[in-house]
């Protein structure tokens, strides 16, 4: 009977039908196409957005920060000895890619006409420059192995614009401490991450500069930045580092704990994606159900004849379910083609632009994940199949005697 149901459904699908039903089927195919395309685009943009923004945050600071409990807002970072059992051996732990030292120090940057507060981030010989190199607009980064690195500074495009600075210009930086100190540095590079709160206040310098300003030894730093290979294991790796590798005076903090507002905002995008998917599924389901009901009503005579010939209700129901699923599959095929095409066009030609100050990215990013697209298609097909079972019950209400008599 399954072969009979499938055969009749195929004949109905390929054989056309009344003009009204053909029009409704085309509308349903168009609705499913649009729904699937929108769902693919929504998922690609949300995932791309989350990946780009979190990648910038992690690229600037690492995924974990190992610091002391003694840090003070006024006094600054308490020094940590670089001679720790976990350094640099922590990079050999599965899931951890790299560990590097850093230190920060607040100062006041002054030019002939302007003055502004700034936080210097010092990097050492183990500095991994990949992210900052990709964010560099002009000039060059600091190379701690360079003997002149202590006299250089890399500032953001925001700072350069406010202070009217360019590569090669000298700047004077004052440090509020006892005794008061200052340093004359040369702008060696200008970067732009797109993260306004970072670009506005941070500049990159040689770690040795901060060590000398703080009267630290060469073995003292402000903390350690740790990079992991899989952000999904971030919390587990944070707990692992705290439990097995750190002493009583140190603690590892994930960037999610340090900057919860940003990551909560990113997680909120998942809710927006779910709302879009639910709404698009409703559009697709309503149209498929409408097609099924119209097909049943238009084929009432056929249903009556099949029943008179001994066909069961379930056999006849499957004919129309298969037909509706065929309509859904055609719409999904076109929807995948449309959605993937639009996503690839955006990815390569960057048509949709955004306000970088508000969204941290200048164009709508795209991340196409095969597993997500497959799951989306499977879920859409499953939802359509389940929701078609109830309206197909209308077949059981059609009496063969009345249909044949009045048909």
C-alpha positions as CSV (number, residue, x, y, z in Angstrom):
1,X,0.0,0.0,0.0
2,X,2.9,2.3,0.6
3,X,4.0,1.8,-3.0
4,X,0.4,2.6,-4.2
5,X,0.3,5.8,-2.0
6,X,3.7,7.0,-3.3
7,X,2.8,6.2,-6.9
8,X,-0.5,8.1,-6.8
9,X,1.2,11.0,-4.9
10,X,3.8,11.2,-7.7
11,X,1.2,11.2,-10.4
12,X,-0.8,14.0,-8.7
13,X,2.4,16.0,-8.3
14,X,3.5,15.6,-11.9
15,X,0.1,15.6,-13.5
16,X,-0.9,19.1,-12.4
17,X,-4.5,19.8,-11.3
18,X,-7.1,22.6,-11.3
19,X,-5.7,26.0,-11.8
20,X,-6.5,27.2,-8.3
21,X,-4.6,24.3,-6.6
22,X,-1.6,24.9,-8.9
23,X,-1.6,28.6,-7.9
24,X,-1.8,27.7,-4.2
25,X,1.0,25.1,-4.6
26,X,3.2,27.7,-6.2
27,X,2.5,30.2,-3.4
28,X,3.4,27.4,-0.8
29,X,6.6,26.6,-2.6
30,X,7.5,30.3,-2.6
31,X,6.7,30.6,1.1
32,X,8.8,27.6,2.0
33,X,11.6,28.9,-0.2
34,X,11.6,32.3,1.5
35,X,11.3,30.7,5.0
36,X,14.3,28.4,4.5
37,X,16.4,31.1,2.9
38,X,15.7,33.5,5.8
39,X,16.5,30.8,8.4
40,X,19.8,30.0,6.7
41,X,20.7,33.7,6.5
42,X,19.7,34.4,10.1
43,X,21.8,31.5,11.3
44,X,24.8,32.5,9.2
45,X,24.7,36.1,10.2
46,X,24.2,35.4,14.0
47,X,27.0,32.8,14.0
48,X,29.3,35.0,12.0
49,X,28.6,38.0,14.3
50,X,29.3,36.0,17.4
51,X,32.5,34.5,16.0
52,X,33.8,37.9,14.8
53,X,33.1,39.9,17.9
54,X,34.2,37.2,20.4
55,X,37.3,36.6,18.2
56,X,38.2,40.2,18.6
57,X,37.9,40.2,22.3
58,X,39.8,36.9,22.7
59,X,42.4,38.1,20.2
60,X,43.1,41.2,22.2
61,X,43.2,39.6,25.7
62,X,43.4,35.9,25.3
63,X,40.7,33.5,26.6
64,X,41.9,33.4,30.2
65,X,43.8,35.8,32.4
66,X,45.9,34.6,35.3
67,X,46.2,37.3,37.9
68,X,46.9,37.8,41.6
69,X,44.2,38.6,44.2
70,X,46.1,41.7,45.2
71,X,45.4,44.0,42.3
72,X,44.2,47.4,43.3
73,X,42.4,50.0,41.2
74,X,44.6,52.9,42.4
75,X,47.9,51.2,42.9
76,X,47.6,49.1,39.8
77,X,48.7,45.5,39.2
78,X,50.6,43.6,41.9
79,X,53.7,42.0,40.4
80,X,53.8,38.2,39.7
81,X,56.9,36.2,39.4
82,X,57.4,34.8,35.9
83,X,58.9,31.7,37.5
84,X,55.8,29.7,37.8
85,X,55.4,25.9,37.4
86,X,52.8,26.4,34.8
87,X,54.8,28.8,32.6
88,X,55.3,28.1,29.8
89,X,54.4,24.5,30.3
90,X,50.7,25.2,30.4
91,X,50.6,25.4,26.6
92,X,51.2,21.6,26.6
93,X,47.8,21.0,28.3
94,X,45.3,19.6,25.8
95,X,43.0,22.4,24.7
96,X,45.4,25.2,25.5
97,X,47.3,26.7,22.6
98,X,49.5,29.4,24.0
99,X,50.4,31.4,27.2
100,X,52.1,34.8,27.3
101,X,53.0,37.4,29.9
102,X,51.6,41.0,30.0
103,X,51.3,44.0,32.3
104,X,49.3,47.2,32.2
105,X,49.8,50.7,33.4
106,X,47.6,53.8,33.3
107,X,49.0,57.0,32.1
108,X,48.2,60.4,30.5
109,X,49.3,60.9,26.9
110,X,50.0,64.5,25.8
111,X,50.7,66.2,22.5
112,X,51.2,69.8,21.8
113,X,47.5,70.5,21.6
114,X,45.7,67.6,23.3
115,X,45.8,65.4,26.4
116,X,44.1,62.1,27.1
117,X,44.1,59.2,29.5
118,X,45.4,55.9,28.3
119,X,46.3,52.4,29.5
120,X,49.5,50.9,28.3
121,X,49.5,47.1,27.7
122,X,53.0,45.7,27.8
123,X,53.9,42.6,25.9
124,X,56.9,40.4,26.1
125,X,59.0,38.1,23.9
126,X,56.3,35.4,23.9
127,X,53.7,37.8,22.5
128,X,51.6,36.2,19.7
129,X,51.0,39.0,17.2
130,X,48.5,37.4,14.8
131,X,45.4,39.3,15.9
132,X,47.1,42.7,16.4
133,X,48.9,42.3,13.0
134,X,45.6,41.7,11.3
135,X,44.2,44.8,13.0
136,X,47.1,47.0,12.1
137,X,46.2,49.9,9.7
138,X,49.6,51.4,9.2
139,X,53.2,51.2,10.6
140,X,54.5,48.2,12.5
141,X,54.0,46.3,15.8
142,X,56.4,46.3,18.6
143,X,59.0,43.6,18.6
144,X,60.2,43.0,22.2
145,X,63.5,41.5,20.9
146,X,64.3,44.9,19.4
147,X,66.6,47.0,21.6
148,X,64.6,50.2,20.7
149,X,61.2,48.7,21.4
150,X,61.0,50.4,24.8
151,X,60.8,53.8,23.0
152,X,57.9,52.8,20.7
153,X,54.1,52.7,21.1
154,X,51.2,51.3,19.0
155,X,48.1,53.4,19.4
156,X,44.5,52.9,18.1
157,X,43.0,54.8,15.2
158,X,40.6,56.4,17.7
159,X,43.5,57.8,19.8
160,X,45.4,58.8,16.7
161,X,42.3,60.7,15.4
162,X,41.7,62.5,18.7
163,X,45.3,63.5,19.3
164,X,46.0,64.1,15.6
165,X,48.9,61.7,15.5
166,X,50.4,59.6,12.8
167,X,53.2,57.0,12.5
168,X,56.6,58.5,13.4
169,X,55.2,61.2,15.7
170,X,56.6,61.6,19.2
171,X,54.2,61.5,22.2
172,X,54.8,62.3,25.9
173,X,53.2,60.1,28.5
174,X,53.0,61.0,32.1
175,X,52.5,58.5,34.9
176,X,50.9,59.5,38.2
177,X,53.1,57.8,40.9
178,X,55.7,58.7,43.5
179,X,57.9,60.1,42.1
180,X,56.0,61.4,39.0
181,X,57.5,60.0,35.8
182,X,57.2,60.5,32.1
183,X,58.4,58.9,28.9
184,X,58.8,60.2,25.4
185,X,57.8,57.5,22.9
186,X,57.4,57.3,19.1
187,X,54.3,56.0,17.4
188,X,55.4,52.9,15.5
189,X,51.9,51.7,14.4
190,X,48.2,52.4,14.4
191,X,45.6,49.7,14.9
192,X,41.9,49.3,14.8
193,X,40.0,46.3,16.3
194,X,36.5,47.8,16.0
195,X,36.0,47.3,19.8
196,X,35.3,50.8,20.9
197,X,35.9,50.3,24.6
198,X,39.4,48.8,23.8
199,X,40.4,51.1,21.0
200,X,39.5,54.2,23.1
201,X,41.8,53.5,26.0
202,X,44.5,50.9,25.2
203,X,47.9,51.2,23.5
204,X,50.6,48.6,23.0
205,X,54.2,49.0,24.5
206,X,57.1,46.8,25.4
207,X,56.8,45.0,28.7
208,X,60.2,46.2,29.8
209,X,59.0,49.8,29.8
210,X,56.3,49.0,32.4
211,X,58.7,46.9,34.4
212,X,61.1,49.8,34.7
213,X,58.4,52.3,35.5
214,X,57.1,50.1,38.3
215,X,60.6,49.3,39.6
216,X,60.0,45.6,38.9
217,X,62.7,43.0,38.1
218,X,62.9,41.3,34.7
219,X,61.1,38.3,36.3
220,X,58.0,40.2,37.4
221,X,54.9,40.7,35.3
222,X,51.3,41.8,35.7
223,X,49.8,38.5,34.7
224,X,49.5,35.8,32.0
225,X,47.2,35.5,29.0
226,X,46.1,32.0,28.0
227,X,44.7,31.1,24.6
228,X,42.5,28.0,24.2
229,X,41.7,26.1,21.0
230,X,38.0,25.5,21.7
231,X,35.9,28.2,23.3
232,X,33.2,25.7,24.1
233,X,35.6,24.3,26.7
234,X,36.4,27.7,28.1
235,X,34.7,27.2,31.5
236,X,36.0,23.7,31.9
237,X,39.6,24.8,31.1
238,X,39.3,27.7,33.5
239,X,38.3,25.4,36.3
240,X,41.1,22.9,35.4
241,X,43.8,25.6,35.5
242,X,42.5,26.9,38.8
243,X,42.3,23.5,40.4
244,X,45.5,21.9,39.2
245,X,48.0,24.5,38.1
246,X,47.7,27.6,40.3
247,X,48.8,28.4,43.8
248,X,46.8,30.1,46.6
249,X,47.6,33.7,45.4
250,X,46.7,33.3,41.8
251,X,43.4,32.8,40.0
252,X,42.4,32.3,36.3
253,X,39.5,34.3,35.1
254,X,37.8,33.7,31.7
255,X,37.0,36.6,29.5
256,X,33.3,35.8,30.0
257,X,33.7,36.4,33.7
258,X,35.7,39.6,33.2
259,X,33.4,41.1,30.5
260,X,30.0,39.5,31.1
261,X,27.9,42.3,29.6
262,X,29.4,41.8,26.1
263,X,29.0,38.1,26.1
264,X,25.5,38.2,27.5
265,X,24.7,40.5,24.6
266,X,26.2,38.1,22.2
267,X,24.2,35.2,23.7
268,X,21.1,37.3,23.3
269,X,21.5,37.0,19.6
270,X,20.7,33.3,19.9
271,X,17.2,34.3,21.1
272,X,16.7,36.6,18.1
273,X,17.8,33.7,15.8
274,X,15.3,31.3,17.5
275,X,12.4,33.8,17.2
276,X,13.2,34.2,13.4
277,X,13.3,30.4,13.0
278,X,10.0,29.8,14.8
279,X,8.3,32.5,12.8
280,X,9.6,31.2,9.5
281,X,8.6,27.7,10.4
282,X,5.1,28.9,11.2
283,X,4.9,30.5,7.7
284,X,6.1,27.3,6.0
285,X,3.8,25.0,8.0
286,X,0.7,27.2,7.5
287,X,1.3,27.2,3.8
288,X,1.9,23.4,3.6
289,X,-1.2,22.7,5.7
290,X,-3.2,25.0,3.4
291,X,-2.0,23.1,0.4
292,X,-2.9,19.8,2.0
293,X,-6.4,20.8,2.8
294,X,-7.1,22.2,-0.6
295,X,-5.7,19.1,-2.3
296,X,-8.0,16.9,-0.1
297,X,-11.1,18.9,-0.9
298,X,-10.3,19.1,-4.6
299,X,-9.7,15.3,-4.8
300,X,-12.8,14.3,-2.8
301,X,-14.2,12.3,-5.7
302,X,-10.9,10.4,-6.0
303,X,-11.0,9.7,-2.2
304,X,-14.5,8.4,-2.4
305,X,-13.6,6.1,-5.3
306,X,-10.5,4.8,-3.6
307,X,-12.5,4.0,-0.4
308,X,-15.2,2.3,-2.5
309,X,-12.4,0.1,-4.0
310,X,-11.2,-0.9,-0.5
311,X,-8.4,1.5,0.2
312,X,-7.8,2.3,3.9
313,X,-8.0,5.8,5.3
314,X,-4.3,5.7,6.2
315,X,-3.3,4.7,2.6
316,X,-5.3,7.6,1.2
317,X,-3.9,10.0,3.9
318,X,-0.4,9.0,2.9
319,X,-1.1,10.0,-0.8
320,X,-1.8,13.6,0.3
321,X,1.0,13.7,2.9
322,X,3.5,12.6,0.3
323,X,2.2,15.2,-2.1
324,X,2.5,18.0,0.5
325,X,6.0,16.7,1.5
326,X,7.0,16.9,-2.2
327,X,5.9,20.5,-2.2
328,X,7.9,21.2,1.0
329,X,11.0,19.5,-0.5
330,X,10.8,21.6,-3.7
331,X,10.5,24.7,-1.6
332,X,13.4,23.6,0.7
333,X,15.6,23.0,-2.4
334,X,15.0,26.4,-3.8
335,X,15.3,27.9,-0.3
336,X,18.7,26.4,0.2
337,X,19.9,27.6,-3.1
338,X,18.6,31.1,-2.5
339,X,19.8,31.3,1.1
340,X,23.3,30.0,0.3
341,X,23.6,32.2,-2.7
342,X,22.7,35.4,-0.7
343,X,25.1,34.3,2.1
344,X,28.0,33.8,-0.3
345,X,27.3,37.1,-2.0
346,X,27.4,38.9,1.3
347,X,30.5,37.0,2.4
348,X,32.5,37.9,-0.7
349,X,31.1,41.2,-1.7
350,X,30.1,42.6,1.8
351,X,27.0,44.4,0.5
352,X,25.3,44.8,4.0
353,X,27.3,47.3,6.1
354,X,26.9,48.1,9.8
355,X,27.8,50.9,12.2
356,X,31.1,49.6,13.6
357,X,30.8,51.7,16.8
358,X,27.5,50.0,17.7
359,X,28.0,46.5,16.4
360,X,31.8,46.1,16.5
361,X,31.9,45.0,12.9
362,X,31.7,47.1,9.7
363,X,29.9,44.5,7.6
364,X,27.4,41.8,8.4
365,X,29.7,38.7,8.9
366,X,28.7,35.3,7.5
367,X,29.6,31.9,9.0
368,X,28.2,28.9,7.0
369,X,28.3,25.8,9.1
370,X,27.3,22.6,7.2
371,X,26.0,20.9,10.4
372,X,23.7,23.8,11.1
373,X,22.3,23.8,7.5
374,X,21.7,20.1,7.6
375,X,20.0,20.3,11.0
376,X,17.9,23.2,9.8
377,X,16.7,21.3,6.8
378,X,16.0,18.1,8.8
379,X,14.2,20.0,11.5
380,X,12.0,21.9,8.9
381,X,11.1,18.6,7.1
382,X,10.3,16.9,10.4
383,X,8.1,19.8,11.6
384,X,6.2,19.8,8.3
385,X,5.7,16.0,8.4
386,X,4.4,16.0,12.0
387,X,2.0,18.9,11.5
388,X,0.6,17.3,8.3
389,X,-0.7,14.3,10.2
390,X,-3.6,16.1,11.9
391,X,-5.1,17.9,8.9
392,X,-4.8,14.7,6.8
393,X,-7.3,13.3,9.2
394,X,-9.9,15.1,7.1
395,X,-9.7,12.2,4.7
396,X,-11.5,9.9,7.2
397,X,-14.5,12.3,7.3
398,X,-15.2,11.9,3.6
399,X,-18.0,9.4,2.9
400,X,-17.6,7.5,-0.3
401,X,-21.4,7.1,-0.8
402,X,-22.1,10.8,-0.5
403,X,-19.1,11.8,-2.7
404,X,-20.0,9.3,-5.5
405,X,-23.7,10.3,-5.3
406,X,-23.3,14.0,-5.3
407,X,-19.9,14.2,-7.1
